[in-house]
Every structure is written in C-alpha cells, then in structure tokens.
Amino acid sequence: MGSRTITRADLCEAVYQKVGLSRTESSELVERVLSEISECLLKGESVKLSSFGSFVVRSKGERIGRNPKTGQEVPISPRRVMVFKPSNVLKQRINEALTGSSS
C-alpha cells in the first residue's frame, strides 16, 4: 500500500495528461470542480459523485466529552461535520485491488 498523498497539482497534471487540456485549463477545471463541491457543502447540501461516493454534512448536537489526560468532563459544542461515504463500486474496486482479483 502506498502512503502518497494526491495533491491539487497531481490532479491538475492528471487532467492535463489524460484529457489533453492545457496546464492552465486543467488547473482551472480542477479548481472549479473543487470550488463547486466546497460551495455545495458550505450550504449544507450533499454531493454525490456516481461510482465514487457521497460527501454529506451532518449536524452534531452538544454533548459531554472527557479530557483523556485529566478525566475532567467538558462540554463539546454543537457543530457541523463533513463525512464521506464511498460508493459500493469504489469499495469493490479497492477490495479487488487489495486481493489482486478482477471482475
């Protein structure tokens, strides 16, 4: 398993290599896509990418947490969190890559 992190620059380069747009156009395309996803999530909307997964914003209520060092109870304020749920297609592809089998 690789531990490499894919960056925006990597995504731009992949678009440049595979789609054939200029490097500037590839960069703009990646930025627009990421910006659109971010804007939708900021509005509280879900983003579903077919065969990839869904990004969902969830609201968490206030709760009592515990400081692991001292054991003292502290309130955790309400907040919104983003979660990613991979599609079944993506999960299957990941597991196939792990086992080395193909469909």
N, CA, C and O atoms as CSV, one atom per row, in Angstrom:
chain,resi,resn,atom,element,x,y,z
A,1,MET,N,N,0.836,-1.187,0.000
A,1,MET,CA,C,0.000,0.000,0.000
A,1,MET,C,C,0.876,1.244,0.000
A,1,MET,O,O,1.809,1.353,0.795
A,2,GLY,N,N,0.576,2.171,-0.883
A,2,GLY,CA,C,1.317,3.428,-0.938
A,2,GLY,C,C,0.772,4.411,0.080
A,2,GLY,O,O,-0.416,4.406,0.404
A,3,SER,N,N,1.664,5.252,0.576
A,3,SER,CA,C,1.216,6.250,1.535
A,3,SER,C,C,1.343,7.642,0.935
A,3,SER,O,O,1.435,8.625,1.671
A,4,ARG,N,N,1.347,7.739,-0.371
A,4,ARG,CA,C,1.486,9.012,-1.064
A,4,ARG,C,C,0.171,9.782,-1.000
A,4,ARG,O,O,-0.904,9.193,-1.119
A,5,THR,N,N,0.257,11.082,-0.815
A,5,THR,CA,C,-0.914,11.945,-0.801
A,5,THR,C,C,-1.050,12.609,-2.160
A,5,THR,O,O,-0.087,13.171,-2.682
A,6,ILE,N,N,-2.246,12.543,-2.730
A,6,ILE,CA,C,-2.509,13.180,-4.015
A,6,ILE,C,C,-2.852,14.649,-3.756
A,6,ILE,O,O,-3.719,14.953,-2.937
A,7,THR,N,N,-2.176,15.547,-4.448
A,7,THR,CA,C,-2.383,16.981,-4.262
A,7,THR,C,C,-3.182,17.569,-5.431
A,7,THR,O,O,-3.445,16.891,-6.425
A,8,ARG,N,N,-3.556,18.833,-5.290
A,8,ARG,CA,C,-4.229,19.535,-6.383
A,8,ARG,C,C,-3.347,19.526,-7.626
A,8,ARG,O,O,-3.829,19.327,-8.741
A,9,ALA,N,N,-2.065,19.741,-7.424
A,9,ALA,CA,C,-1.134,19.748,-8.562
A,9,ALA,C,C,-1.134,18.392,-9.265
A,9,ALA,O,O,-1.057,18.328,-10.492
A,10,ASP,N,N,-1.219,17.317,-8.498
A,10,ASP,CA,C,-1.287,15.971,-9.084
A,10,ASP,C,C,-2.564,15.801,-9.903
A,10,ASP,O,O,-2.538,15.232,-10.994
A,11,LEU,N,N,-3.677,16.296,-9.370
A,11,LEU,CA,C,-4.950,16.211,-10.092
A,11,LEU,C,C,-4.889,17.018,-11.386
A,11,LEU,O,O,-5.348,16.562,-12.434
A,12,CYS,N,N,-4.320,18.218,-11.303
A,12,CYS,CA,C,-4.178,19.064,-12.498
A,12,CYS,C,C,-3.327,18.372,-13.547
A,12,CYS,O,O,-3.657,18.391,-14.732
A,13,GLU,N,N,-2.240,17.766,-13.116
A,13,GLU,CA,C,-1.343,17.071,-14.040
A,13,GLU,C,C,-2.055,15.872,-14.680
A,13,GLU,O,O,-1.875,15.607,-15.868
A,14,ALA,N,N,-2.854,15.153,-13.901
A,14,ALA,CA,C,-3.594,14.005,-14.446
A,14,ALA,C,C,-4.601,14.459,-15.496
A,14,ALA,O,O,-4.749,13.813,-16.533
A,15,VAL,N,N,-5.290,15.562,-15.234
A,15,VAL,CA,C,-6.238,16.095,-16.222
A,15,VAL,C,C,-5.472,16.511,-17.482
A,15,VAL,O,O,-5.899,16.221,-18.600
A,16,TYR,N,N,-4.354,17.182,-17.295
A,16,TYR,CA,C,-3.523,17.607,-18.426
A,16,TYR,C,C,-3.100,16.405,-19.271
A,16,TYR,O,O,-3.198,16.443,-20.497
A,17,GLN,N,N,-2.632,15.341,-18.620
A,17,GLN,CA,C,-2.131,14.156,-19.323
A,17,GLN,C,C,-3.250,13.382,-20.031
A,17,GLN,O,O,-3.088,12.947,-21.171
A,18,LYS,N,N,-4.389,13.216,-19.337
A,18,LYS,CA,C,-5.425,12.317,-19.844
A,18,LYS,C,C,-6.487,12.991,-20.689
A,18,LYS,O,O,-7.062,12.352,-21.570
A,19,VAL,N,N,-6.768,14.285,-20.442
A,19,VAL,CA,C,-7.844,14.962,-21.167
A,19,VAL,C,C,-7.286,15.762,-22.338
A,19,VAL,O,O,-7.948,15.920,-23.364
A,20,GLY,N,N,-6.077,16.259,-22.181
A,20,GLY,CA,C,-5.468,16.992,-23.278
A,20,GLY,C,C,-5.691,18.495,-23.228
A,20,GLY,O,O,-5.389,19.196,-24.194
A,21,LEU,N,N,-6.215,18.997,-22.122
A,21,LEU,CA,C,-6.331,20.448,-21.966
A,21,LEU,C,C,-4.945,21.006,-21.662
A,21,LEU,O,O,-4.031,20.261,-21.307
A,22,SER,N,N,-4.798,22.318,-21.804
A,22,SER,CA,C,-3.520,22.928,-21.436
A,22,SER,C,C,-3.363,22.831,-19.916
A,22,SER,O,O,-4.324,22.547,-19.201
A,23,ARG,N,N,-2.152,23.067,-19.436
A,23,ARG,CA,C,-1.933,23.005,-17.985
A,23,ARG,C,C,-2.774,24.054,-17.268
A,23,ARG,O,O,-3.308,23.790,-16.191
A,24,THR,N,N,-2.897,25.246,-17.858
A,24,THR,CA,C,-3.705,26.312,-17.252
A,24,THR,C,C,-5.176,25.915,-17.210
A,24,THR,O,O,-5.836,26.080,-16.184
A,25,GLU,N,N,-5.688,25.394,-18.317
A,25,GLU,CA,C,-7.089,24.964,-18.367
A,25,GLU,C,C,-7.339,23.805,-17.406
A,25,GLU,O,O,-8.381,23.749,-16.754
A,26,SER,N,N,-6.393,22.892,-17.320
A,26,SER,CA,C,-6.525,21.758,-16.401
A,26,SER,C,C,-6.601,22.247,-14.960
A,26,SER,O,O,-7.419,21.767,-14.176
A,27,SER,N,N,-5.745,23.203,-14.618
A,27,SER,CA,C,-5.733,23.766,-13.271
A,27,SER,C,C,-7.049,24.471,-12.961
A,27,SER,O,O,-7.607,24.309,-11.875
A,28,GLU,N,N,-7.545,25.255,-13.923
A,28,GLU,CA,C,-8.821,25.958,-13.735
A,28,GLU,C,C,-9.972,24.975,-13.565
A,28,GLU,O,O,-10.856,25.191,-12.736
A,29,LEU,N,N,-9.966,23.899,-14.342
A,29,LEU,CA,C,-11.026,22.901,-14.250
A,29,LEU,C,C,-11.043,22.246,-12.875
A,29,LEU,O,O,-12.101,22.122,-12.257
A,30,VAL,N,N,-9.873,21.825,-12.393
A,30,VAL,CA,C,-9.781,21.195,-11.075
A,30,VAL,C,C,-10.247,22.177,-9.994
A,30,VAL,O,O,-11.003,21.802,-9.097
A,31,GLU,N,N,-9.801,23.419,-10.079
A,31,GLU,CA,C,-10.193,24.429,-9.089
A,31,GLU,C,C,-11.698,24.671,-9.106
A,31,GLU,O,O,-12.312,24.816,-8.049
A,32,ARG,N,N,-12.293,24.716,-10.283
A,32,ARG,CA,C,-13.743,24.930,-10.388
A,32,ARG,C,C,-14.524,23.769,-9.789
A,32,ARG,O,O,-15.509,23.975,-9.080
A,33,VAL,N,N,-14.088,22.568,-10.072
A,33,VAL,CA,C,-14.777,21.389,-9.532
A,33,VAL,C,C,-14.692,21.381,-8.004
A,33,VAL,O,O,-15.701,21.182,-7.326
A,34,LEU,N,N,-13.490,21.598,-7.462
A,34,LEU,CA,C,-13.327,21.608,-6.008
A,34,LEU,C,C,-14.094,22.757,-5.372
A,34,LEU,O,O,-14.655,22.603,-4.287
A,35,SER,N,N,-14.124,23.899,-6.032
A,35,SER,CA,C,-14.860,25.056,-5.531
A,35,SER,C,C,-16.363,24.775,-5.496
A,35,SER,O,O,-17.041,25.131,-4.532
A,36,GLU,N,N,-16.873,24.147,-6.531
A,36,GLU,CA,C,-18.306,23.823,-6.587
A,36,GLU,C,C,-18.685,22.831,-5.492
A,36,GLU,O,O,-19.725,22.979,-4.850
A,37,ILE,N,N,-17.849,21.829,-5.278
A,37,ILE,CA,C,-18.094,20.856,-4.209
A,37,ILE,C,C,-18.092,21.572,-2.861
A,37,ILE,O,O,-18.975,21.348,-2.033
A,38,SER,N,N,-17.096,22.436,-2.642
A,38,SER,CA,C,-16.997,23.175,-1.374
A,38,SER,C,C,-18.209,24.059,-1.146
A,38,SER,O,O,-18.762,24.083,-0.047
A,39,GLU,N,N,-18.628,24.788,-2.178
A,39,GLU,CA,C,-19.781,25.699,-2.041
A,39,GLU,C,C,-21.050,24.921,-1.679
A,39,GLU,O,O,-21.825,25.363,-0.831
A,40,CYS,N,N,-21.261,23.790,-2.305
A,40,CYS,CA,C,-22.447,22.975,-2.005
A,40,CYS,C,C,-22.404,22.489,-0.558
A,40,CYS,O,O,-23.418,22.518,0.139
A,41,LEU,N,N,-21.237,22.046,-0.109
A,41,LEU,CA,C,-21.108,21.561,1.264
A,41,LEU,C,C,-21.304,22.691,2.272
A,41,LEU,O,O,-21.902,22.482,3.327
A,42,LEU,N,N,-20.806,23.886,1.955
A,42,LEU,CA,C,-20.999,25.033,2.846
A,42,LEU,C,C,-22.475,25.376,3.011
A,42,LEU,O,O,-22.896,25.841,4.070
A,43,LYS,N,N,-23.269,25.143,1.945
A,43,LYS,CA,C,-24.712,25.390,2.008
A,43,LYS,C,C,-25.452,24.265,2.722
A,43,LYS,O,O,-26.661,24.352,2.939
A,44,GLY,N,N,-24.725,23.207,3.087
A,44,GLY,CA,C,-25.352,22.075,3.766
A,44,GLY,C,C,-25.907,21.034,2.813
A,44,GLY,O,O,-26.615,20.121,3.238
A,45,GLU,N,N,-25.598,21.156,1.539
A,45,GLU,CA,C,-26.078,20.200,0.541
A,45,GLU,C,C,-25.144,18.993,0.495
A,45,GLU,O,O,-23.963,19.090,0.829
A,46,SER,N,N,-25.690,17.869,0.081
A,46,SER,CA,C,-24.866,16.671,-0.124
A,46,SER,C,C,-24.325,16.686,-1.536
A,46,SER,O,O,-24.953,17.233,-2.442
A,47,VAL,N,N,-23.151,16.082,-1.728
A,47,VAL,CA,C,-22.544,15.979,-3.052
A,47,VAL,C,C,-22.338,14.500,-3.335
A,47,VAL,O,O,-21.622,13.810,-2.608
A,48,LYS,N,N,-22.977,14.018,-4.407
A,48,LYS,CA,C,-22.850,12.611,-4.771
A,48,LYS,C,C,-22.135,12.514,-6.106
A,48,LYS,O,O,-22.563,13.101,-7.100
A,49,LEU,N,N,-21.039,11.765,-6.118
A,49,LEU,CA,C,-20.282,11.522,-7.336
A,49,LEU,C,C,-20.473,10.048,-7.688
A,49,LEU,O,O,-19.978,9.164,-6.988
A,50,SER,N,N,-21.183,9.797,-8.761
A,50,SER,CA,C,-21.528,8.446,-9.160
A,50,SER,C,C,-20.292,7.567,-9.264
A,50,SER,O,O,-19.271,7.987,-9.809
A,51,SER,N,N,-20.377,6.361,-8.749
A,51,SER,CA,C,-19.306,5.362,-8.735
A,51,SER,C,C,-18.107,5.775,-7.895
A,51,SER,O,O,-17.073,5.108,-7.932
A,52,PHE,N,N,-18.227,6.870,-7.133
A,52,PHE,CA,C,-17.140,7.307,-6.260
A,52,PHE,C,C,-17.609,7.367,-4.819
A,52,PHE,O,O,-17.063,6.674,-3.960
A,53,GLY,N,N,-18.616,8.186,-4.543
A,53,GLY,CA,C,-19.134,8.284,-3.187
A,53,GLY,C,C,-19.879,9.576,-2.952
A,53,GLY,O,O,-20.108,10.356,-3.876
A,54,SER,N,N,-20.257,9.795,-1.702
A,54,SER,CA,C,-21.033,10.975,-1.327
A,54,SER,C,C,-20.358,11.716,-0.189
A,54,SER,O,O,-19.841,11.112,0.751
A,55,PHE,N,N,-20.373,13.047,-0.295
A,55,PHE,CA,C,-19.934,13.919,0.779
A,55,PHE,C,C,-21.199,14.470,1.415
A,55,PHE,O,O,-22.043,15.036,0.720
A,56,VAL,N,N,-21.342,14.314,2.722
A,56,VAL,CA,C,-22.548,14.736,3.426
A,56,VAL,C,C,-22.155,15.568,4.634
A,56,VAL,O,O,-21.208,15.237,5.347
A,57,VAL,N,N,-22.898,16.663,4.859
A,57,VAL,CA,C,-22.681,17.488,6.042
A,57,VAL,C,C,-23.704,17.050,7.091
A,57,VAL,O,O,-24.905,17.017,6.824
A,58,ARG,N,N,-23.217,16.717,8.278
A,58,ARG,CA,C,-24.094,16.290,9.368
A,58,ARG,C,C,-23.964,17.267,10.526
A,58,ARG,O,O,-22.892,17.814,10.784
A,59,SER,N,N,-25.077,17.471,11.215
A,59,SER,CA,C,-25.059,18.325,12.405
A,59,SER,C,C,-24.939,17.445,13.633
A,59,SER,O,O,-25.662,16.459,13.777
A,60,LYS,N,N,-24.022,17.807,14.515
A,60,LYS,CA,C,-23.851,17.083,15.768
A,60,LYS,C,C,-24.295,17.991,16.898
A,60,LYS,O,O,-23.937,19.168,16.938
A,61,GLY,N,N,-25.060,17.453,17.797
A,61,GLY,CA,C,-25.545,18.225,18.929
A,61,GLY,C,C,-24.495,18.362,20.017
A,61,GLY,O,O,-23.433,17.740,19.973
A,62,GLU,N,N,-24.824,19.194,20.992
A,62,GLU,CA,C,-23.919,19.364,22.126
A,62,GLU,C,C,-23.865,18.063,22.926
A,62,GLU,O,O,-24.863,17.352,23.048
A,63,ARG,N,N,-22.703,17.772,23.460
A,63,ARG,CA,C,-22.563,16.575,24.285
A,63,ARG,C,C,-21.448,16.798,25.292
A,63,ARG,O,O,-20.696,17.770,25.214
A,64,ILE,N,N,-21.362,15.888,26.222
A,64,ILE,CA,C,-20.315,15.953,27.241
A,64,ILE,C,C,-19.189,15.011,26.819
A,64,ILE,O,O,-19.417,13.834,26.540
A,65,GLY,N,N,-17.976,15.548,26.778
A,65,GLY,CA,C,-16.809,14.746,26.468
A,65,GLY,C,C,-15.932,14.650,27.702
A,65,GLY,O,O,-16.246,15.216,28.749
A,66,ARG,N,N,-14.852,13.944,27.570
A,66,ARG,CA,C,-13.956,13.769,28.714
A,66,ARG,C,C,-12.513,14.004,28.249
A,66,ARG,O,O,-12.072,13.455,27.240
A,67,ASN,N,N,-11.801,14.825,29.006
A,67,ASN,CA,C,-10.387,15.050,28.732
A,67,ASN,C,C,-9.656,13.752,29.083
A,67,ASN,O,O,-9.665,13.337,30.242
A,68,PRO,N,N,-9.023,13.105,28.097
A,68,PRO,CA,C,-8.401,11.807,28.366
A,68,PRO,C,C,-7.229,11.895,29.353
A,68,PRO,O,O,-6.900,10.911,30.016
A,69,LYS,N,N,-6.611,13.055,29.447
A,69,LYS,CA,C,-5.465,13.204,30.332
A,69,LYS,C,C,-5.888,13.369,31.787
A,69,LYS,O,O,-5.310,12.760,32.686
A,70,THR,N,N,-6.919,14.213,32.009
A,70,THR,CA,C,-7.329,14.519,33.386
A,70,THR,C,C,-8.589,13.785,33.809
A,70,THR,O,O,-8.857,13.647,35.003
A,71,GLY,N,N,-9.372,13.310,32.833
A,71,GLY,CA,C,-10.639,12.667,33.167
A,71,GLY,C,C,-11.756,13.675,33.425
A,71,GLY,O,O,-12.886,13.286,33.717
A,72,GLN,N,N,-11.448,14.962,33.319
A,72,GLN,CA,C,-12.448,16.004,33.588
A,72,GLN,C,C,-13.464,16.061,32.455
A,72,GLN,O,O,-13.104,15.997,31.280
A,73,GLU,N,N,-14.744,16.183,32.821
A,73,GLU,CA,C,-15.805,16.302,31.823
A,73,GLU,C,C,-15.822,17.726,31.278
A,73,GLU,O,O,-15.706,18.695,32.028
A,74,VAL,N,N,-15.967,17.834,29.951
A,74,VAL,CA,C,-16.042,19.139,29.307
A,74,VAL,C,C,-17.152,19.109,28.261
A,74,VAL,O,O,-17.337,18.099,27.582
A,75,PRO,N,N,-17.894,20.218,28.127
A,75,PRO,CA,C,-18.945,20.245,27.106
A,75,PRO,C,C,-18.329,20.404,25.714
A,75,PRO,O,O,-17.381,21.168,25.529
A,76,ILE,N,N,-18.870,19.684,24.752
A,76,ILE,CA,C,-18.458,19.809,23.357
A,76,ILE,C,C,-19.606,20.503,22.645
A,76,ILE,O,O,-20.728,19.996,22.619
A,77,SER,N,N,-19.328,21.652,22.074
A,77,SER,CA,C,-20.379,22.472,21.471
A,77,SER,C,C,-20.929,21.833,20.193
A,77,SER,O,O,-20.261,21.019,19.556
A,78,PRO,N,N,-22.154,22.216,19.831
A,78,PRO,CA,C,-22.737,21.690,18.595
A,78,PRO,C,C,-21.901,22.141,17.396
A,78,PRO,O,O,-21.320,23.227,17.407
A,79,ARG,N,N,-21.849,21.309,16.377
A,79,ARG,CA,C,-21.071,21.650,15.202
A,79,ARG,C,C,-21.549,20.835,14.006
A,79,ARG,O,O,-22.309,19.876,14.135
A,80,ARG,N,N,-21.069,21.258,12.835
A,80,ARG,CA,C,-21.346,20.508,11.609
A,80,ARG,C,C,-20.058,19.816,11.188
A,80,ARG,O,O,-18.972,20.389,11.275
A,81,VAL,N,N,-20.191,18.588,10.736
A,81,VAL,CA,C,-19.045,17.816,10.273
A,81,VAL,C,C,-19.337,17.267,8.879
A,81,VAL,O,O,-20.489,17.015,8.525
A,82,MET,N,N,-18.288,17.089,8.106
A,82,MET,CA,C,-18.444,16.504,6.791
A,82,MET,C,C,-17.979,15.056,6.851
A,82,MET,O,O,-16.930,14.750,7.417
A,83,VAL,N,N,-18.765,14.184,6.268
A,83,VAL,CA,C,-18.390,12.777,6.202
A,83,VAL,C,C,-18.393,12.333,4.738
A,83,VAL,O,O,-19.142,12.860,3.916
A,84,PHE,N,N,-17.552,11.368,4.435
A,84,PHE,CA,C,-17.501,10.790,3.094
A,84,PHE,C,C,-17.943,9.355,3.181
A,84,PHE,O,O,-17.446,8.590,4.008
A,85,LYS,N,N,-18.877,8.988,2.330
A,85,LYS,CA,C,-19.342,7.604,2.278
A,85,LYS,C,C,-19.011,7.060,0.888
A,85,LYS,O,O,-19.615,7.478,-0.099
A,86,PRO,N,N,-18.066,6.143,0.806
A,86,PRO,CA,C,-17.690,5.610,-0.508
A,86,PRO,C,C,-18.822,4.784,-1.116
A,86,PRO,O,O,-19.591,4.142,-0.401
A,87,SER,N,N,-18.911,4.813,-2.444
A,87,SER,CA,C,-19.927,4.012,-3.125
A,87,SER,C,C,-19.536,2.540,-3.072
A,87,SER,O,O,-18.381,2.197,-2.819
A,88,ASN,N,N,-20.506,1.688,-3.313
A,88,ASN,CA,C,-20.224,0.253,-3.351
A,88,ASN,C,C,-19.259,-0.081,-4.481
A,88,ASN,O,O,-18.438,-0.989,-4.349
A,89,VAL,N,N,-19.353,0.652,-5.598
A,89,VAL,CA,C,-18.448,0.429,-6.719
A,89,VAL,C,C,-17.010,0.716,-6.291
A,89,VAL,O,O,-16.111,-0.072,-6.582
A,90,LEU,N,N,-16.786,1.834,-5.603
A,90,LEU,CA,C,-15.439,2.180,-5.146
A,90,LEU,C,C,-14.934,1.166,-4.128
A,90,LEU,O,O,-13.782,0.739,-4.200
A,91,LYS,N,N,-15.781,0.779,-3.184
A,91,LYS,CA,C,-15.373,-0.221,-2.189
A,91,LYS,C,C,-14.958,-1.521,-2.863
A,91,LYS,O,O,-13.958,-2.133,-2.489
A,92,GLN,N,N,-15.739,-1.941,-3.864
A,92,GLN,CA,C,-15.430,-3.181,-4.576
A,92,GLN,C,C,-14.096,-3.064,-5.314
A,92,GLN,O,O,-13.290,-3.995,-5.292
A,93,ARG,N,N,-13.861,-1.925,-5.967
A,93,ARG,CA,C,-12.598,-1.731,-6.693
A,93,ARG,C,C,-11.407,-1.746,-5.738
A,93,ARG,O,O,-10.360,-2.308,-6.058
A,94,ILE,N,N,-11.565,-1.127,-4.562
A,94,ILE,CA,C,-10.490,-1.106,-3.575
A,94,ILE,C,C,-10.188,-2.519,-3.089
A,94,ILE,O,O,-9.027,-2.912,-2.980
A,95,ASN,N,N,-11.244,-3.279,-2.799
A,95,ASN,CA,C,-11.048,-4.647,-2.313
A,95,ASN,C,C,-10.461,-5.555,-3.391
A,95,ASN,O,O,-9.660,-6.440,-3.089
A,96,GLU,N,N,-10.855,-5.339,-4.639
A,96,GLU,CA,C,-10.287,-6.128,-5.729
A,96,GLU,C,C,-8.803,-5.808,-5.900
A,96,GLU,O,O,-7.995,-6.703,-6.147
A,97,ALA,N,N,-8.451,-4.541,-5.769
A,97,ALA,CA,C,-7.041,-4.158,-5.879
A,97,ALA,C,C,-6.230,-4.760,-4.741
A,97,ALA,O,O,-5.071,-5.132,-4.923
A,98,LEU,N,N,-6.843,-4.855,-3.571
A,98,LEU,CA,C,-6.163,-5.420,-2.417
A,98,LEU,C,C,-5.905,-6.911,-2.590
A,98,LEU,O,O,-4.840,-7.405,-2.220
A,99,THR,N,N,-6.876,-7.628,-3.152
A,99,THR,CA,C,-6.748,-9.072,-3.323
A,99,THR,C,C,-6.090,-9.450,-4.644
A,99,THR,O,O,-5.673,-10.591,-4.841
A,100,GLY,N,N,-6.003,-8.460,-5.558
A,100,GLY,CA,C,-5.375,-8.731,-6.852
A,100,GLY,C,C,-6.289,-9.411,-7.846
A,100,GLY,O,O,-5.839,-9.824,-8.914
A,101,SER,N,N,-7.598,-9.539,-7.511
A,101,SER,CA,C,-8.543,-10.156,-8.446
A,101,SER,C,C,-9.191,-9.079,-9.290
A,101,SER,O,O,-9.154,-7.901,-8.934
A,102,SER,N,N,-9.784,-9.472,-10.406
A,102,SER,CA,C,-10.509,-8.529,-11.256
A,102,SER,C,C,-11.795,-9.174,-11.721
A,102,SER,O,O,-11.906,-10.397,-11.802
A,103,SER,N,N,-12.782,-8.317,-12.031
A,103,SER,CA,C,-14.077,-8.825,-12.472
A,103,SER,C,C,-14.148,-8.939,-13.957
A,103,SER,O,O,-15.174,-9.353,-14.495
